[in-house]
Amino acid sequence: MKLQQKLSSPFQFGRFRDKAGRQEQNSQANHSTVSSQKAINKLASRKALWVMVQKEFGDHITSWRFSILLAIIVLACIGSIYSAITALQAQGNSASLQSFLFLKIFTLSDGSIPQFTQFVAFLGPLMGIALGFDAVNTERSKGTLSRLMSQPIYRDDFLKAKFISSLLLVTVVIFSLGFLVIGLSLIVIGYPPTPEEFMRVICFLLTAVVYVGFWLNLSILFSIRFKQSATSALSAIAIWIFFTVFYGIIINLVSKALVPDQNGTTDDILRYYGQLDLLSNISPAELFSDITTTLLMPNVRSLGALTMEQVTLALDSPLALGQSILLVWPQLTALLALTAICFGLSYYLFMRQEIRSRS
Amino acid sequence: MEPVIELINLTKRYTNYTAVDSLNLTLYRGEVFGLLGPNGAGKTTTILMMLGLTERSEGEVKVLGYDPNFDAIAIKSKVGYMPDDIGFYDDRTAIDNLIYTARLNGLDSKSAKLRAEQLLQRVGLENAANKKVSTFSRGMRQRLGLADVLIKQPQIIILDEPTLGIDPEGVRELLELISVLSREEKITVLLSSHHLHQVQQVCDRVGLFVQGKLIACGNIDELSAALNEENTVTIQLEVDSLTSILKQKLEELEQVLQVQGATQNGSTEQVQIICSADITPEIAKLASQHAQLYMIQRRVYGLDDIYHRYFEGGEVREAATKA
């Protein structure tokens, strides 16, 4: 009886609409208006992508993981501002402070706490990894992936939604941190940034987003490849530690082995530095630190070795913003390329994967 | 009858074994089809291939006229699939989960909410709509799964082991819900199971699936006819005692082929009589003349027998090929 009542509850609108809709669909299928059907599907799928992004974004924001990370990063930033300001005060009125004073907030340190850029370089990857390492395999192990994939959405839209939502969050976090630092420094040192300084900071923040985006993509790739979220988290962290800690040591060793004869020709020495550059530029951490140094220290004129010939008669003046960007263009491209490679790989792996429930 | 799912020579090979072996199957609009087989028979793999969730090695699949390798989206917008052991976002409420699915199917949030509420009522979860799914019991999750499948107003629903792990009353309600849906909304239902009795209750047709092969397909009557190759009728009697006169009289009947020994059952005896034709009335008459008749039953081959017969046969065959 109970069931009967339940069943006779109003479901009318669904049934009528459904019948009409079915006839429509039949006639559509019969009259081979396939292309228009596909267009409709595409539109619906685009809508679905943003529905997914919304949901993922909400999930991230309400998660504990994100709150903890945010707390760590905010504390680190405030610490670094403090350290920068003490360093500024200690140096007093020395001549080196006269130009681009505002950018010093980001790059100076009194030695007790690392500077802001180092914090971003160090904690940014952690944030990327934390947001991405269980993106796909948790959905798989909870059985929601197969339910999701049986909805009319494209598989790559699922990946894109995961990536976009996390990247959006990263962007929001990094920019709010950047503006927090700018605001705090304005209050403390009472010296406003010039427009160029401001633009340099914005460029730096954008680079930071790309950098975190790379680690995010890498961890999403691992979350597709490995069925256990612990495995994917560990492998992503392993790579992160390798590049931030061990890669520098390895480069040092290699450089000692490769070091040319003291009396070698200029060509030899230049080749040696070229090789070292190539090696260190494989590391995304190195790429990022090159870019930030150049962007935030306008006095940096070159990232590689220069001959005396090139340096003679050069004016020791800061570069314009455009020139600085031009200088790090290869590094920026490399960082974007690494990100794209990771995304491409995850796409390749995921598109042909079998989706079973909970396996 | 209009075919809605057509599988032709469908094969799925993994590196070291064949999960589905040249399967041919056609489902028609509005029917309830039961895919029956032991665990690991390839039922789920077949379903995944219909939805394009895994790639087939060979053969052809047409679902509503679409090929899942090319038009998976078109298929998925008209076919509802409930995986076995369905998962929901546990930290979200039931209605949130449903609304999310509805919105992925292109509904705006207002009508998604409306439809989600209606479906929750329909599956009897209206009181749990705002509870987190993590607090749900297995049966509730399964009913929520059904609502989740229905929210896109599908033409076909595919249920993978829908009754697994639910209590008998829950199973009864779920199956009733499924058969009502199929009748009222003219939805084609494909359900896989290894529970023959449950399948028997609701399915119009059944396919028996063993080791990637469809070894029999048809309605229950057809299957039991196919099973009963000798064309005999078995009649069970329960009498107070099988006297020699009765036995003699029974054996005198020309249709009776064999009277199988009496097994003691409390104060009564059970007798099995194998006949070449259905002569239940005559036997009943004889039995009541010569003994106290407690029960008489013409034995029909049920799914149980069918299942046993085919699946045991399958094992025998496997053993034979191995040897």
Interface residues (C-beta under 8 A of the other chain):
Chain A: L3 K6 L7 S9 P10 F11 G14 R15 R17 D18 G21 R22 Q25 A29 Q37 N41 A44 S45 K47 A48 V51 M52 K55 K142 G143 T144 L145 S146 R147 L148 M149 S150 Q151 P152 I153 Y154 R352 E354 I355 R356 S357 R358
Chain B: T44 L48 L51 L53 T54 E55 L64 G65 I73 A74 K76 S77 K78 V79 G80 Y81 M82 P83 D84 D85 I86 G87 F88 Y89 D90 Y100 T101 R103 L104 N105 G106 R115 Q118 Q121 R122 V123 G124 D148 K152 Q153 Q155 D160 E173 E176 L177 V180 E184 E185
